[in-house]
Amino acid sequence: MTPSVNKALPDFEAPATGGVKFTPHAFLGKTVVLYFYPKDATPGCTTEAMQFRDKHKEFVKAGAVVFGVSRDNMSSHDKFKQNLELPFELVADTEEKLCHMFGVVKNKIMYGKKVKGIERSTFLIDAQGVLREEWRGIKVAGHVDEVLKAVKALKQA
């Protein structure tokens, strides 16, 4: 069941770094930013993670928790998180359950071959567990600021 804007998220559980189990219920009362990215330690994904890292204090101040999600395994995530000193957790969606649930698995052309990849996307979930906004197929430049603005607007609503 794909989550849709202004509807509560379906229940699910996903393992994240730091021994965290991510479930929508575990973060009720907080705004959640769930951003999906293609792969740890690749140029665009590194830039995006660093931008979320650099604005992390502002997200926290606005009452939000940030989670990055990719198909990488936990040891890849741990390394990526450590190398970039990321202050937020990364969800290891190795079986693509979350990726399929949120509809971010897309056919892409890479080096002339068709491959299934993750479409860079971000989802904003309010303190009641309701999906409030989604950005799909985004470009990294300026995106984190846009998400932060939406988080702040949600806090004031």
N, C-alpha and C positions, 0 to 999 in steps of 0.2 A: 504494500500500500504506500504510494508516494505521498509524502506530506504536502499539504496545500496551504497557501497563505490564509491566515485567519482561522485555521483549524489547529486543534491540539495535536501534538506529535503522537504517533503510535508508540507503544512501549517497545523498547529494545535495550540491549546491553552490549557494550563494546569495550574491549580492554584498551587501556591507555598507559602511557609511560607513568612512572611514579607509583605503580601499583593501583592506579585509579580505575574503577569500573565506571564507564560513562553510561548513564541512563537519564532520560528526561526527568524522572522523578527525583534523582539525586541532586538536581540543581534547581528545583522549584524555589522561587524566591529570588533567583538571580537571572539576569539576562545572559543568554548564551550565544556566543558567536562560534559557529561551526564552519570552518573553511576547509574545502576539499582542494587538494593540490596533486599534480601527477606523480612526483617522485622526490624523495629525499636527495639533498646534495646536488641538485641540478640548478643551472643558473637562475631561471625564473622563480623556482620554488624557494631557493635560498634568499633571493631578494624579497619575496613576499613574506617569508618567515621573519626576516630581519626587520621589515617594516612593522609587522605585528609586534615583534619584540620591542622595538623602539617606542611604540605608542602604548605598550602594555600598561604602564602606570595610569594612563588616561582612561583606558578601558576599565581598569579596576575601580578607579575613582567614580566612573559612571555606573558602577554596579554590575559590570559584565565579566564573564569568564570566557576565555578564548580557548578553543581546541582546534588543532590542525588535524586533518584526516587524510591518510593516503593508504595505498595497498601495501606499503612497505612493512616489514616485520619489526618486532619490538627492538631487536638489537640494532637495526638500521636507524630506527627512531631515536634510540638512546644516544647513539653516536652523533646523529644530526643535531639533537637537542643540546648535547654537551659541547660540540664544536661551535655552535652559534650562541651558546649561553641563553637558550630560550627559557623564559620564565613561565611558560604555559605547557600543558601536556599535549602529546600527540597520540591520536587513536590509530591503532594498528588494525586496519580493515583488510587483513590478508585474504579473507574469503569473499570480499567485495559486497558483503551484506548491506552495509550502510550506503556504499556507492550506488548499488542498485536501488535501494529504498528511496534515495534522494534523486535518482535518475541522472547521475553525473557520468555514467559510463557511456562513452560515445565512440563511434568509429572515426578514426583519424588516419591521415596519410602521413607516414613518417618515412623519409628516404625512399619515396615511391611505393611503399608497401602499405596495405591496409592493416591497421592494428587497432585493438580496443584500448582506449586510453581514458584518463580521467579529465573531464572538462573542468577547468578551474572555476569553482563556484563557492559562494558564501551564503550561509543561511543565518538569519537573526531570529532567535527564539526568545519570547518575553518571559517574565518571571512566573507566569502561570503555565508555561510549557506550550504556548501557542506560537506557531510560525508566523512572524510578522513581516519579514521581508526576505527576498532571495535575489541574488545576483548570479547570473549564469554566463559562462563563456567570457569571463572578465579579463581585462588586461591589468597587469600588476600596478602600473603607474597610477597613483592617485586613489587606488581602490581602498586601501586601509583607512585613509582620511574620510572617505565616503561612508564606510561602515561605522566608523567612530561617530560621525555626525548623526547617523541613524540611531545608534545606541543612546546618544545624549538626548535626541528628540523623544525616544521611547521613555526615557527616565522622566522627562518633563510632562509627558502625556497623562 
